[in-house]
Amino acid sequence: MYEVLVYVYEHFWGGKTSPDREQLGRRLHRAGFERGEIQQALHWLDGLDSAAQGIRLAPAEGEATAESVSIPPTWAASPLSRRVYSAHELEHLGAEGIACIHFLENAGALAPALREVVIDRALAAPESPLALDDLKIIIMMVYWRFDADPDVLVLDELCDDASRRIAH
């Protein structure tokens, strides 16, 4: 499923430009992906759309317009609040996954609303605990869905393959 998601991410940046699910399925099949992988990825993407419904990101500084201003939902997190993970979430995300999410939050790269979408979609993944590389793909797909441009250093962190690093 993750290879399909990476292909979608690379070829259809910004969820608004991707074709409808049926056409996307045909394109993925022509690209050589197996039917089961495609169906699982499309189902996961449908869940991403559902989880993202009603969430709009606040515009970047200087970009506020009447159309883009987002009214925070009543459940929006206060800057002083702290996310408490359930036992199921802790088990499914694993220590590395929680650390990754926490790092992105502290860096200001993952708003509380996006964090919740990431957690929702990570819990929808069949593997438990979820591999850190798979969680990073999920995070990238959440950015993709919201057409959010993460900072270059955040992208580097999410796309870096630690196994290929050379110690100096």
PyMOL commands that set and color helices and strands:
alter all, ss='L'
color gray80, all
select helices_A, chain A and resi 2-11+15-17+21-30+35-52+87-106+112-123+132-145+152-159+162-164
alter helices_A, ss='H'
color red, helices_A
deselect
rebuild
show_as cartoon
